[in-house]
Every structure is written in structure tokens, then in C-alpha cells.
Amino acid sequence: MSKTKRLPHRRIYFRNIVKNAVVAVAFLTFSLLIGIIGYHYFFKISWVDSLYNASLILTGMGPVDEAPNDGAKVFASLYSIYSGVAFLTSVAVIFSPVIHRFLHKFRLDMED
């Protein structure tokens, strides 16, 4: 976008916010499914407990169940690292249209 272009219409701005939110939620859902399946397989716990553990790891709260073996520990470690990046990336994707609009408006205000 050129320095002299006007801000996009609010309708486009809100459409971008919704589009980015849908992408972020889809990515978080995919990430949660990885955790659910991994916890169910490696920890040998129920699907609900797997959902609970994966949700807590994905949001940064920490695990609930003790890892029963080395495979479970390796999975939990890798999923924790992945989850931290996935969650922060999703937040960045959701807020990127807001920050972009703010910076663009700030630049236009500075040029006036």
C-alpha cells in the first residue's frame, strides 16, 4: 500500500478481522486436535482428559496428568514447544489487521 493511499473502508477492515480470526481459530483447532490425539495415544487417557490436557498446554497453563513413560514425556515436551508458538502466532494473526490499520493511520496523520 502506498504512503498516500487512504485507509480502506471499515467494511473491508472488519472483513479482514473476521477472515484472520477464522484462520486463527482453524489453526488452533488443528493444533488442539494434534494434542488430543497425542495425549490419548501416549498417555492412554480418555478423550475428555486428552482434550483437557491439550487445552491447558495450548493456552500455556501446563499439564494435568503425569507422563507414564518416555514416549509420553517426549510428546508432551514437543507439543508444549509447538503450542507456545502456535498460540502466539494465532494471536498475532488475529490482531494483525488492527495493528496494520493503526500504523497506516498513524503514517497518514504524520504526513498531514
N, C-alpha and C positions, 0 to 999 in steps of 0.2 A: 504494500500500500504506500502510495506517495505521501510525502510530508504535507502536501497542500490539500489532499482529499478530505472531504467532510467525513464525519462519523457515519457509519452505516445506520440505517433506520433501526429503531428499537425492536421492530418485529424480527429483523434479521439477527439482532443481538440475542434476543430471547430464544430464537430457533437454535442458535449456536450453543447456548447454555443447555437447552434440552438435549440436543444431539450429543454433546460431550457427556452429559450426565448418563444418558443411555449407554454410551460406550463404556464409561467407567463402571456402571452397575453390571454390565455384561462381563467385563473383565474381573470384577470382584466375585461374581457368581461362579465363573470358571475357576478362579483361584480357590474359592471355598469348596468347590467340588473336588479339586485335587486333594485338599486337606481331608475332606470327609472320607474319600476312598482310601487314602493313605492311612489314616488313623484306624479305620475299620480293618484294613488288611494287616498292618504291622502291629497294632495294639490289641487286636482281637476283642474289640469292644462293640457295643451295639451301634446302630446307625445314629440314634439320637445322641449318644455320648460322643460319637465321632463328630457330629455337627457341632456340639458344644465345645469340644476341644479345638476344632478347626476355627470356629468363630472367635474364640478367645485369642488364639495365636494370631489370626489375621488382623485383629484390632489392637494387638500389642499387649494384651492383658496377661498372657502366659498360659502354660498348660495346666490341666487339672489332674490327669492321670499320670502315674509313674510309668516310665518306659520299661517294658518287661524284658527286653533283650537288646543286643547291639544294633540289630537292623532297625528297631523302633527308634533308638536313640539317633541313629544317622538320619532317618526320615524326619524326625522331629527337628533336628538341627537344620537340615536343608530347607524344610518347609518354613521354619522360623525366619531364616535369612530371606527367602523368597517373599514371604508375607510382608516383611517390613518394607521392602522395595515396592511390592505390588500395591500396598495400601497408600504409600506416599505418592506413587505415580498416579493412582486414581484420584486422589485429592487434587493433584496438580492439573490433571485433565479437566476436572470439574471447574476449577477456578480460573483456568487459562483465558476464557473469553472475558471474564470480569477484569482481570489484570491487563489484558491486551487493550480493552476499551479505555481503562483508566489511563494507561500510558499514552495511548493515541490522543485522548482528550487533553492530557497534560501537555503534550507536544504542541497541539493546536493552540492551546491557551498561551503557551510561551511565545509562539510566533506572532500573535496578535499585538 
